Amino acid sequence: MLGGTDDPIPLEQLEAWREHLSGPFGLRMFPGDHFYLRPRRTAVLGLVRAVAE
C-alpha cells in the first residue's frame, strides 16, 4: 500500500487494507498529498519494480 504523508485520508484507513488481503502487507508513505505520485514518480516506480522482482 502506498500513500502520501499529507493526504487527507487517515493513516488508519490505509492500514485497514491489511484486513482485506491474504498475503503480506506493507505500507510505504511518500512526501506529498493525494497526488504524491506526480512529483515522486521515479521513486514510486522504483519501489514497484523492486517489489515485483
matplotlib code that plots the C-alpha trace (Angstrom):
import matplotlib.pyplot as plt

x = [0.0, 1.3, 0.2, 1.0, 2.1, -0.2, -3.1, -6.4, -7.1, -6.2, -3.3, -5.6, -7.7, -4.7, -3.6, -7.2, -6.5, -4.5, -7.8, -8.7, -5.5, -4.5, -0.8, 1.8, 1.0, 3.4, 2.7, 5.1, 4.4, 5.8, 6.0, 3.0, -0.7, -3.2, -1.3, 2.1, 2.6, 3.3, 6.4, 7.6, 7.1, 10.7, 10.7, 7.3, 8.2, 11.5, 9.7, 7.1, 9.9, 11.8, 8.7, 7.7, 11.1]
y = [0.0, 3.4, 6.8, 10.4, 11.8, 14.9, 13.0, 13.8, 10.0, 9.0, 6.5, 4.2, 3.8, 2.9, 0.3, -1.1, -2.6, -5.3, -6.9, -7.5, -9.2, -12.8, -12.1, -9.9, -6.2, -3.3, 0.4, 3.0, 6.7, 9.3, 13.1, 14.8, 14.9, 12.7, 13.3, 12.4, 10.2, 13.1, 14.5, 11.1, 9.1, 7.8, 6.7, 5.0, 3.2, 2.1, 0.6, -1.2, -2.6, -3.8, -5.5, -7.1, -8.8]
z = [0.0, -0.9, 0.4, 0.8, 4.2, 3.7, 2.2, 3.9, 4.0, 7.6, 8.0, 9.9, 6.7, 4.7, 7.3, 7.3, 3.9, 5.7, 6.7, 3.1, 2.0, 2.3, 1.7, 3.2, 3.8, 3.6, 3.8, 2.3, 2.7, 0.3, 1.0, -0.5, -0.7, -2.5, -5.8, -4.4, -7.4, -9.8, -8.1, -6.7, -10.0, -10.1, -6.5, -6.7, -10.0, -8.4, -5.4, -7.6, -9.8, -6.7, -5.2, -8.5, -8.9]

ax = plt.figure().add_subplot(projection="3d")
ax.plot(x, y, z, "-o")
ax.set_aspect("equal")
plt.show()
